[in-house]
Amino acid sequence: MKSFRLIQFTDTHLTGDAAATIRGVACLPALRAVMADAQHRCHRPDGVLLTGDLVQDDPSGYALIRQVFGASPVPVLCLAGNHDLPDHMRAALRGEPFHVGGEVEFGRWLVVLLDTWVEHSAGGRLGAAQLARLRETLQAHRNHHVLLCLHHHPIRMRSEWLDQVGLEDADEFMSIVRTHANVRGVLWGHVHQSLDSFVAGVRFMATPATCAQFLPRSDDFAIDDRPPGYRVLELLPDGTIATEVIWLERYAQRVVA
């Protein structure tokens, strides 16, 4: 049985302006730099994950997402973050290689894309209906290994300001994770930093942004000086996950904010 390699890019924060910057980083050049690095290191993956905040409150940014990823020979799995516009996202990224929301099978692995977007809120919520569907999906695919992907963090990041804008119904979500043994990993963006830990035997992973990063464990909002990053995941046949965060330590295209 084979393993499957996924590349996660998150929090690209693009706008219709290809030269736009966020917190001192030119977003499109930074995204192109992490993509080039991933292509050099990983050759052809089995799928790409875009876990939210693809754009910075600007629907015209999706044209750049299509420009960058539209020719991908592998599926590009997308979900919305708090800066996204879900209706515009679905319209702009309709058709292959894009998959917005839903589930995608990779052999015995099932990747589930959860929608935590809440209008006019930096925080996220799954809601009762989606939580019920998640239970049904996990039961229906009990013979699959499952990777759950969302934008907002379901566990505390030990950062006071950031933990105020996490997943509102995290307790309900975590209850589902704990009671379904086929959940192998939970993956998110939003926090602009790296985390890799195990909770009740499940791997929980946060991934840095392709642009600017947040300072870990800071009570107040603060920007870290770490470079753009992305994550490589290897989904193994036995249900384990091998993963690494890649930082572009030599990336030197920061600009003055």
C-alpha positions in Angstrom: 0.0 0.0 0.0 1.3 3.5 -0.8 1.6 6.6 1.2 0.3 10.0 0.0 2.2 13.3 0.2 0.3 16.6 0.7 1.7 20.1 0.7 -0.1 22.7 2.9 0.1 26.4 2.1 -2.0 28.6 4.4 -2.8 32.3 5.0 -1.6 33.6 1.6 -3.6 36.8 2.1 -3.6 37.8 -1.6 -5.4 40.8 -3.0 -6.0 41.9 -6.6 -2.7 43.9 -6.3 0.2 41.6 -7.1 2.5 44.0 -5.3 0.5 44.2 -2.0 2.2 43.6 1.3 0.9 42.3 4.7 2.8 43.1 7.8 5.9 44.0 5.8 5.9 40.9 3.4 5.0 41.0 -0.2 2.4 38.2 -0.3 2.5 37.0 -3.9 6.3 36.9 -4.2 6.5 35.1 -0.8 3.9 32.5 -2.0 5.8 31.9 -5.2 8.9 31.4 -3.2 7.4 28.8 -0.9 5.9 27.0 -3.9 9.2 27.0 -5.7 10.9 25.5 -2.6 8.2 22.9 -2.3 8.5 21.9 -5.9 12.3 21.6 -5.5 12.0 19.5 -2.3 8.9 17.4 -3.0 8.7 17.1 -6.7 5.1 16.0 -7.5 2.9 15.6 -4.4 -0.5 13.9 -4.4 -2.4 17.0 -3.4 -2.2 20.6 -2.2 -4.0 22.0 0.8 -4.9 25.7 1.0 -6.3 26.1 4.5 -7.9 29.5 4.5 -7.3 33.3 4.3 -6.4 32.8 0.6 -7.3 36.4 0.2 -7.3 39.5 2.3 -10.9 40.6 2.2 -10.6 41.1 -1.6 -12.5 38.9 -4.0 -10.2 39.9 -6.8 -7.4 38.0 -5.0 -8.9 34.7 -6.1 -7.8 35.4 -9.7 -4.2 35.3 -8.4 -4.9 32.0 -6.6 -6.2 30.6 -9.9 -3.1 32.0 -11.7 -0.7 30.4 -9.2 -2.5 27.0 -8.7 -4.8 26.6 -11.7 -2.4 24.5 -13.7 -1.7 22.1 -10.8 -1.6 18.5 -12.0 -2.9 17.3 -8.6 -6.0 18.3 -6.6 -5.9 21.7 -4.8 -8.1 21.4 -1.7 -9.4 24.7 -0.4 -11.3 25.9 2.6 -12.3 29.4 3.8 -10.7 31.5 6.5 -12.1 34.6 8.2 -10.6 36.9 5.6 -12.1 34.9 2.7 -15.4 35.5 1.0 -16.9 32.0 0.6 -19.3 32.8 -2.2 -16.7 34.5 -4.3 -14.2 31.6 -3.5 -16.6 29.0 -4.7 -17.4 30.9 -7.9 -13.8 31.8 -8.7 -12.3 28.4 -7.9 -15.0 26.3 -9.6 -13.7 23.2 -11.4 -10.5 21.2 -11.5 -7.9 21.2 -10.0 -9.8 23.0 -7.2 -12.0 21.4 -4.6 -13.7 23.8 -2.2 -14.9 22.0 0.9 -16.2 18.5 1.1 -14.1 15.3 1.4 -11.4 13.9 -0.9 -10.1 10.3 -0.7 -6.5 9.4 -1.1 -6.5 5.6 -1.0 -7.4 4.6 2.6 -7.1 8.2 3.7 -10.0 10.6 3.8 -9.2 14.4 3.9 -12.2 16.3 5.3 -12.4 20.1 4.6 -14.3 21.9 7.3 -15.9 25.3 7.0 -15.3 27.5 10.1 -16.1 30.9 8.5 -18.3 33.2 10.4 -19.5 36.5 8.8 -17.9 39.6 10.4 -15.9 37.6 12.9 -12.2 36.8 13.2 -13.1 33.7 15.2 -14.6 30.5 13.8 -17.5 28.1 14.3 -18.5 24.8 12.8 -22.1 24.9 14.0 -24.5 22.1 14.9 -25.4 21.0 11.4 -21.8 20.7 10.3 -20.8 18.9 13.5 -23.6 16.4 12.9 -22.4 15.9 9.3 -18.9 15.3 10.6 -20.1 12.6 12.9 -22.0 10.9 10.0 -18.9 11.2 7.7 -16.6 9.6 10.3 -19.0 6.8 10.9 -19.5 6.2 7.2 -15.8 6.1 6.7 -14.8 4.2 9.8 -12.4 2.0 7.7 -10.5 5.1 6.5 -7.8 7.0 8.2 -9.0 10.6 8.5 -7.3 14.0 8.4 -9.5 16.9 9.4 -8.6 20.3 8.0 -10.0 23.6 9.1 -8.9 27.3 9.4 -9.4 28.1 13.1 -7.5 26.4 15.9 -9.5 23.9 18.0 -6.9 23.8 20.8 -5.3 26.6 22.8 -2.2 28.2 21.3 -1.3 29.8 24.7 -1.5 33.2 23.2 -4.2 35.3 25.0 -5.2 37.5 22.0 -5.1 34.6 19.5 -7.1 32.2 21.7 -10.0 34.7 21.7 -10.4 34.2 17.9 -10.2 30.4 17.7 -12.9 27.8 17.2 -15.9 28.8 19.3 -17.4 25.2 19.4 -14.0 23.6 20.0 -15.3 21.5 22.9 -18.0 19.8 20.7 -15.4 19.3 17.9 -12.9 17.7 20.3 -15.6 15.4 21.7 -16.1 14.1 18.2 -12.4 13.7 17.6 -12.0 11.7 20.9 -14.9 9.4 20.1 -13.9 8.4 16.6 -10.7 6.3 16.4 -10.3 6.8 12.7 -9.3 10.5 13.2 -5.5 10.5 12.8 -4.8 14.2 12.4 -6.2 17.7 12.7 -4.6 20.5 10.6 -5.2 24.2 10.5 -3.9 27.7 9.6 -5.0 31.1 11.0 -2.4 31.3 13.7 0.6 32.2 11.5 3.0 29.9 13.5 3.9 26.2 13.9 2.6 23.7 16.4 2.8 19.9 16.4 1.4 18.0 19.4 -0.6 14.9 20.2 -3.9 15.0 22.1 -5.5 11.7 23.0 -3.3 10.0 20.4 -4.3 12.4 17.5 -1.8 14.6 15.9 -2.7 18.3 16.0 -0.8 20.6 13.6 -0.7 24.3 13.0 1.2 25.7 10.0 2.9 29.0 9.5 1.7 31.5 6.9 3.3 31.9 3.5 3.6 35.6 4.5 4.2 37.2 7.9 4.1 35.2 11.2 2.6 35.9 14.6 4.8 35.8 17.7 4.1 32.6 19.6 2.8 32.7 23.2 2.3 36.4 23.1 -0.5 37.9 25.2 -0.8 40.8 22.8 -0.8 40.9 19.0 2.8 40.9 17.8 4.7 39.9 14.6 7.4 37.4 14.7 10.6 37.7 12.6 10.4 34.2 11.2 10.2 33.9 7.4 7.4 32.4 5.2 6.7 28.7 5.7 4.7 25.7 4.6 4.1 22.1 5.7 4.8 18.7 4.1 2.6 15.8 5.2 3.2 12.1 4.4 0.0 10.1 5.0 1.2 6.5 5.7 -0.7 3.3 5.1 -0.8 2.4 8.8 -2.6 5.7 9.7 0.4 7.5 11.0 1.5 11.0 9.7 5.1 12.0 9.0 5.3 15.8 8.7 7.7 18.7 8.6 7.4 22.5 8.6 9.7 24.1 6.1 10.8 27.7 6.8 12.4 29.8 4.0 15.2 30.9 6.3 17.0 32.5 3.4 14.0 34.4 2.1 15.2 38.0 1.9 12.3 39.9 0.3 10.8 41.5 3.4 10.0 45.1 2.8 9.5 48.0 5.2 5.9 48.1 6.4 
